[in-house]
Amino acid sequence: MTTQLLIVAVYFMITVAVGIHAKKRGDSSSSFHGAGLGVIMCVAAGTGEWLGGTSTTGVSEYGFLYGISGAWYTIANGIGVMVLALLFAKLYRSHDTITVPGIIEKYLGVDARVVSSILLTFVMLAVGTSQLIAAGTLGVAVLGVEYNISVIILGIGFITYTLAGGMNAIVHTNIMHFIAMYGGMILVLFLIGGEIGSIEVFKSSLPDASYYNWFSIGKPKVASWIIASVLGACTAQAGIQPILAAKDVNVAKKSAIITALVVAPFGIITAILGMMARVQFPELTNAKLALPTLMMSLNPVVGGIVLASILAAILSTVSPIILAAGTMITKDIYQRVLKPDAADKDVLFVSKAVTGLAGVISIILAVLFYGSTRILDIVYFAYTIRGSLFVVLLFGIYWRKTTAIGAIRAMILTTCVGLFWVVYRAITGEFPIHPDLNETYASIVVAVLSTVTFSLCSSKNK
């Protein structure tokens, strides 16, 4: 066993142990989903939604290819969370629910709650699957561990500690992950920076000046990220659940603001690391391995520590994701529709069963989609769903003529259009209608037009 693999394995085992140990006595469904969380706990749980594998290896890939502009990925996420904090945290908290579909019900009815719960659960599974694929690929490319073994071991681990402690386990492990993520990235930043030399040497070693242009990745791409992040942050169950579970409104708002300020700068660090990889390894053909390649060039102990920080980023996302999926299915479908009078022990059992099932499904999908680029298409499609649901919710909040049936039809139509957009691009290599009209813009336009049209038509038929 290599030194790097040993360190990563030890970190993983510590994570599982901390998660299991975090279990509280007096298990209840409310404590499992989260209740009475303080600021630090909310921030720890919330950052997991935004600082995952994409914010590390993904942004470093953008840094390798485009430069500092790749940092807009996490900056956009920070902007989205800040909008949530300043404009919607107080409103969401006023509805006394633990799920985003529960908020949707307040404006659009119980049927809209069920439909949105199913769609958002799909989003959670897609994101969870993509994180597991990232972890498995990292195991193969860097640590030499067989892909399926990496995914299955990782999956069993995070399912175990999530089921053991629920939100409390996520909070405690994510605090550890957060320290590992920031600490690991800053450590390698200084070490590699010392090898390269001065900032002037660093700049002159890059292919061209576009690498330190904040918009070299393309203004349409940056705008798309910001729009998608703002829309997505306001319907991201895994990110919003800690806010809904906060001790009070002030804690919810304050923690969301801190989360935004923590998330935004992280991508600047990882984008710079991608740029450093371009300087150190200009012949690297696979940009996705920019950050792992940097890690493996370091002292084995240091490299192992930083590789563990990448694993931390992935674990900090996957665990809240499956809990969010379990929470929605339990609260929005089982407890709200199927068995409203269910005893708390039954609700807790269903919560754990569905959360565990979400983890197992993510593992299976990760195994099936290994080596396929289709998972990225699925993730893009999932994000269009999240954004379009928020557009429909906005109409429900601010436009009195919005009808429940109109909103439901708009959700379904927008989902179909988003699927078509992603499939069309997967087949042809370009978007329908116009190359800059990506799935984010298409879903917004369709969500707006369909909500207005279906609502007006259904109100006339009453």
C-alpha positions in Angstrom: 0.0 0.0 0.0 1.4 3.4 -1.0 1.8 6.2 1.6 -0.9 8.3 -0.2 -3.4 5.4 -0.2 -2.7 4.7 3.5 -3.3 8.3 4.5 -6.5 8.5 2.5 -7.7 5.2 3.9 -7.0 6.4 7.5 -8.8 9.6 6.9 -11.8 7.8 5.5 -11.9 5.4 8.6 -11.7 8.4 10.9 -14.6 10.0 9.1 -16.8 7.0 9.5 -15.8 6.7 13.2 -16.6 10.4 13.8 -19.9 10.1 12.0 -21.0 7.0 14.0 -19.8 8.6 17.3 -21.9 11.7 16.6 -25.1 9.8 17.0 -27.2 11.3 19.8 -29.2 9.3 22.3 -33.0 9.6 22.1 -33.1 9.1 18.3 -36.1 10.8 16.7 -37.1 11.7 13.1 -36.7 15.4 13.9 -33.1 15.0 15.2 -32.3 12.7 12.2 -33.4 15.3 9.7 -32.0 18.2 11.8 -33.4 20.5 14.4 -32.2 23.4 16.6 -28.9 23.8 14.7 -26.6 26.6 15.7 -24.5 28.8 13.3 -21.4 26.6 13.1 -23.6 23.5 12.6 -25.6 25.1 9.8 -22.5 26.3 8.0 -20.8 22.9 8.3 -23.9 21.1 6.9 -24.6 23.8 4.2 -21.1 24.1 2.7 -21.3 20.4 1.9 -23.8 21.2 -0.9 -21.4 23.6 -2.6 -17.9 22.4 -1.9 -17.8 19.0 -3.5 -15.7 17.3 -6.1 -16.5 19.9 -8.8 -15.1 22.7 -6.6 -11.8 20.9 -6.3 -10.9 18.7 -9.3 -13.5 20.3 -11.5 -12.5 23.9 -10.9 -8.8 23.0 -11.1 -9.6 21.5 -14.5 -11.1 24.9 -15.6 -8.0 26.6 -14.2 -5.7 24.3 -16.2 -7.7 25.0 -19.4 -8.8 28.6 -19.0 -7.1 30.2 -16.0 -8.5 32.2 -13.1 -11.9 32.5 -14.7 -12.6 28.9 -13.6 -13.1 30.3 -10.1 -16.4 31.7 -11.1 -18.0 28.3 -10.5 -17.7 28.7 -6.7 -18.1 32.5 -6.8 -21.4 31.9 -8.5 -22.4 29.4 -5.9 -21.5 32.0 -3.2 -23.6 34.6 -4.9 -26.5 32.1 -5.1 -26.3 31.3 -1.4 -26.1 35.1 -0.5 -29.3 35.7 -2.5 -30.9 32.9 -0.5 -29.7 34.4 2.8 -30.8 38.0 2.1 -34.0 37.5 0.2 -35.5 34.1 1.1 -34.1 32.6 4.3 -36.6 34.5 6.5 -39.6 33.7 4.2 -38.7 30.0 4.0 -38.3 29.7 7.8 -41.8 31.2 8.3 -43.5 28.1 6.8 -42.4 25.7 9.5 -41.2 22.9 7.2 -38.0 21.0 6.7 -38.2 20.5 2.9 -38.3 22.8 -0.2 -41.3 20.9 -1.6 -43.0 21.7 1.8 -42.5 25.4 1.0 -43.8 24.9 -2.5 -47.0 23.4 -1.0 -47.7 26.6 0.9 -48.2 28.4 -2.4 -49.1 25.8 -5.0 -50.8 22.9 -3.1 -50.0 19.4 -2.0 -49.9 17.9 -5.5 -47.2 20.4 -6.5 -45.3 19.3 -3.4 -45.3 15.7 -4.4 -44.3 16.4 -8.0 -41.5 18.7 -6.9 -40.3 16.2 -4.3 -39.9 13.5 -6.9 -38.1 15.9 -9.3 -35.7 17.2 -6.6 -35.0 13.7 -5.4 -33.8 12.9 -8.9 -31.6 16.0 -8.7 -30.1 14.7 -5.4 -29.4 11.2 -6.9 -27.8 12.7 -10.0 -25.4 14.9 -7.9 -24.6 12.1 -5.5 -23.8 9.7 -8.4 -21.5 12.2 -10.0 -19.6 12.7 -6.7 -19.1 8.9 -6.3 -17.9 8.7 -9.9 -15.4 11.4 -9.2 -14.2 9.6 -6.1 -13.9 6.2 -7.9 -12.1 7.8 -10.9 -9.6 9.5 -8.5 -9.0 6.1 -6.9 -8.2 4.5 -10.2 -6.1 7.3 -11.7 -4.1 8.4 -8.7 -4.2 5.6 -6.0 -4.4 2.6 -8.3 -7.5 1.2 -6.6 -10.0 -0.7 -8.7 -12.9 1.6 -9.5 -15.8 -0.6 -8.3 -14.0 -1.3 -5.1 -13.4 2.4 -4.5 -17.1 3.3 -5.1 -18.5 0.4 -3.0 -16.2 1.0 0.0 -16.8 4.7 -0.1 -20.5 4.2 -0.5 -20.8 1.8 2.4 -18.9 4.1 4.6 -20.9 7.3 4.1 -24.2 5.4 4.2 -23.2 3.8 7.5 -22.4 7.1 9.3 -25.3 9.0 7.7 -27.8 6.4 8.9 -26.1 6.3 12.3 -26.3 10.0 13.1 -28.3 11.7 10.4 -27.8 15.5 10.4 -25.7 15.4 13.5 -23.2 13.0 11.9 -23.1 15.2 8.8 -22.4 18.3 10.9 -19.5 16.7 12.8 -17.9 15.1 9.8 -18.3 18.2 7.6 -16.5 20.3 10.2 -13.6 17.9 9.8 -13.9 17.9 6.0 -14.0 21.7 5.9 -10.7 22.0 7.8 -9.2 19.3 5.5 -10.4 20.9 2.3 -9.2 24.5 3.0 -6.1 23.3 4.9 -5.1 20.9 2.1 -5.6 23.3 -0.7 -3.8 26.2 1.0 -0.9 23.8 1.9 -0.3 22.7 -1.7 -0.8 26.3 -2.9 2.2 27.4 -0.8 4.3 24.3 -1.6 3.9 24.5 -5.4 4.1 28.3 -5.3 7.5 28.0 -3.6 8.7 25.6 -6.4 7.5 28.0 -9.2 8.9 31.1 -7.7 7.6 34.7 -7.9 4.3 35.8 -9.2 6.0 37.3 -12.2 7.6 34.0 -13.0 4.3 32.3 -12.6 2.5 34.6 -15.0 5.2 34.5 -17.6 5.1 30.7 -17.5 1.4 30.5 -18.4 0.6 30.0 -22.1 -0.9 33.6 -22.5 -2.4 36.6 -20.7 -5.9 35.1 -21.0 -5.1 32.9 -18.0 -5.4 35.8 -15.6 -8.4 37.3 -17.4 -11.5 36.8 -15.2 -13.7 36.2 -18.2 -11.5 34.0 -20.4 -13.9 31.1 -19.9 -16.5 33.2 -21.7 -19.0 35.7 -20.3 -22.0 33.6 -21.4 -20.6 30.7 -19.3 -20.1 32.9 -16.3 -23.6 34.4 -16.6 -25.0 31.0 -17.0 -23.2 29.8 -13.8 -24.5 32.8 -11.8 -28.1 32.4 -13.0 -28.1 28.7 -12.4 -26.5 29.1 -9.0 -29.0 31.8 -7.9 -32.0 29.7 -9.0 -30.5 26.4 -7.7 -29.4 27.7 -4.3 -33.0 28.7 -3.6 -34.3 25.1 -4.2 -31.3 23.0 -3.2 -32.7 20.8 -0.5 -29.3 19.7 0.8 -28.2 23.3 1.2 -31.5 24.7 2.4 -32.3 21.9 4.9 -29.8 23.2 7.5 -31.4 26.7 7.2 -34.8 25.2 7.8 -33.4 23.2 10.7 -31.7 26.2 12.3 -32.5 27.2 15.9 -34.2 30.5 14.8 -34.5 32.9 11.9 -31.4 34.9 12.9 -29.2 31.8 13.0 -30.6 30.7 9.6 -29.8 34.0 7.9 -26.4 34.5 9.6 -25.3 30.9 8.8 -26.4 31.3 5.1 -24.3 34.5 4.8 -21.3 32.9 6.3 -21.7 29.9 4.0 -21.7 32.2 1.0 -18.6 33.9 2.2 -16.8 30.6 2.8 -17.8 29.0 -0.5 -17.0 31.8 -2.9 -13.2 32.1 -2.4 -12.6 28.3 -2.4 -12.6 28.2 -6.2 -10.0 30.9 -6.5 -7.6 28.6 -4.7 -8.4 25.5 -6.8 -8.4 27.5 -10.1 -4.9 28.8 -9.2 -3.8 25.3 -8.5 -5.0 24.3 -11.9 -3.0 27.1 -13.4 0.1 25.9 -11.4 -0.5 22.4 -12.9 -0.4 24.0 -16.3 3.0 25.5 -15.5 4.4 22.4 -13.9 2.9 19.8 -16.3 2.3 21.6 -19.6 2.2 18.3 -21.5 -0.6 16.9 -19.3 -3.3 15.6 -21.8 -6.1 15.1 -19.3 -7.0 18.3 -17.6 -9.3 16.5 -15.2 -6.1 15.1 -13.5 -4.5 18.5 -13.0 -5.0 18.7 -9.3 -4.3 14.9 -8.6 -1.2 15.2 -10.7 0.0 18.1 -8.5 -0.7 16.1 -5.4 1.3 13.1 -6.6 4.3 15.3 -7.4 4.6 16.3 -3.7 6.2 14.5 -0.8 4.1 11.3 -0.4 3.0 12.3 3.1 1.9 15.8 2.0 0.4 14.4 -1.2 -1.6 11.9 0.8 -2.9 14.6 3.1 -4.0 16.8 0.2 -5.6 13.8 -1.6 -7.5 13.2 1.6 -8.8 16.8 1.3 -10.2 16.0 -2.1 -11.9 12.9 -0.6 -13.2 15.2 2.1 -14.8 17.5 -0.4 -16.6 14.6 -2.0 -17.8 13.1 1.3 -19.0 16.5 2.5 -21.4 16.6 -0.5 -22.5 12.9 -0.8 -23.7 12.5 2.8 -26.0 15.6 2.9 -27.3 14.6 -0.6 -28.6 11.2 0.4 -30.1 12.7 3.7 -31.8 15.3 1.6 -33.3 12.7 -0.7 -34.5 10.6 2.3 -36.0 13.7 4.0 -38.0 14.7 1.0 -39.5 11.3 0.2 -40.3 10.8 3.9 -41.7 14.2 4.7 -43.3 15.1 1.4 -44.7 11.7 0.3 -44.8 9.2 3.1 -45.8 11.5 6.0 -47.7 14.1 4.1 -49.7 11.8 1.7 -49.4 8.1 2.4 -49.6 8.0 6.2 -50.1 11.4 7.8 -50.8 9.9 11.3 -47.6 7.8 11.3 -45.9 7.4 14.7 -42.4 9.0 15.0 -40.7 5.7 15.2 -42.2 4.7 11.9 -41.2 8.0 10.3 -37.7 7.5 11.6 -37.6 4.0 10.1 -38.8 5.1 6.7 -36.3 8.1 6.8 -33.4 5.8 7.4 -34.6 3.2 4.9 -35.1 5.8 2.1 -31.8 7.5 2.9 -30.0 4.2 2.8 -31.8 3.4 -0.5 -30.7 6.7 -2.0 -27.1 5.8 -1.1 -27.4 2.4 -2.7 -28.9 3.7 -5.9 -26.1 6.3 -6.1 -23.6 3.5 -5.8 -25.3 1.3 -8.5 -25.6 4.3 -10.9 -21.9 5.2 -10.3 -20.8 1.7 -11.2 -23.1 1.6 -14.3 -22.0 5.0 -15.6 -18.2 4.6 -15.1 -16.4 5.8 -18.1 -19.4 7.5 -19.6 -19.8 11.2 -20.2 -23.6 10.8 -19.9 -23.5 11.3 -16.2 -22.5 15.0 -16.8 -25.5 15.3 -19.1 -27.7 13.9 -16.4 -26.3 16.4 -13.8 -26.8 19.3 -16.2 -30.4 18.1 -16.7 -30.9 17.8 -13.0 -29.7 21.4 -12.4 -32.2 22.7 -15.0 -35.0 21.0 -12.9 -33.8 22.7 -9.8 -33.7 26.2 -11.4 -37.0 25.9 -13.2 -38.7 24.8 -10.0 -37.6 28.0 -8.3 -39.0 30.0 -11.2 -42.4 28.3 -10.8 -42.2 28.9 -7.0 -41.5 32.6 -7.6 -44.7 32.8 -9.6 -46.5 31.1 -6.8 -45.2 33.6 -4.2 -45.6 36.8 -6.2 -48.2 36.3 -8.9 -51.7 35.6 -7.5 -53.0 34.2 -10.8 -50.7 31.2 -10.6 -52.7 28.0 -10.3 -51.7 24.7 -8.8 -52.5 22.8 -12.0 -50.7 25.4 -14.1 -47.6 25.1 -11.9 -47.6 21.3 -12.0 -47.9 21.3 -15.8 -45.1 23.9 -16.1 -42.8 21.7 -13.9 -43.5 18.7 -16.1 -43.1 20.6 -19.4 -39.9 22.3 -18.3 -38.5 18.9 -17.2 -39.2 17.5 -20.7 -37.7 20.5 -22.5 -34.6 20.3 -20.3 -34.2 16.6 -21.1 -34.5 17.3 -24.8 -31.9 20.1 -24.6 -29.4 17.9 -22.9 -30.0 14.9 -25.1 -29.9 17.0 -28.2 -26.5 18.4 -27.2 -25.2 14.9 -26.3 -26.1 13.7 -29.8 -25.2 16.6 -32.0 -22.6 18.4 -29.9 -24.4 21.7 -29.8 -27.5 23.2 -28.3 -30.8 23.6 -30.3 -31.7 27.0 -31.7 -28.5 28.9 -30.7 -25.1 27.9 -29.4 -25.4 30.2 -26.4 -28.9 29.2 -25.4 -27.9 26.4 -23.0 -30.1 24.3 -20.8 -30.2 26.9 -18.0 -31.5 29.7 -20.2 -33.9 27.3 -22.0 -35.4 26.1 -18.8 -35.9 29.6 -17.5 -37.7 30.7 -20.6 -39.9 27.6 -20.7 -40.7 27.8 -17.0 -41.8 31.4 -17.3 -43.9 31.0 -20.4 -45.5 27.7 -19.4 -46.4 28.8 -15.8 -48.1 32.0 -17.2 -49.8 30.2 -20.0 -51.0 27.1 -18.1 -52.1 29.2 -15.1 -54.2 31.5 -17.3 -55.7 28.6 -19.2 -56.6 26.6 -16.1 -58.1 29.6 -14.4 -60.4 30.2 -17.3 -61.6 26.6 -17.2 -62.7 26.9 -13.6 
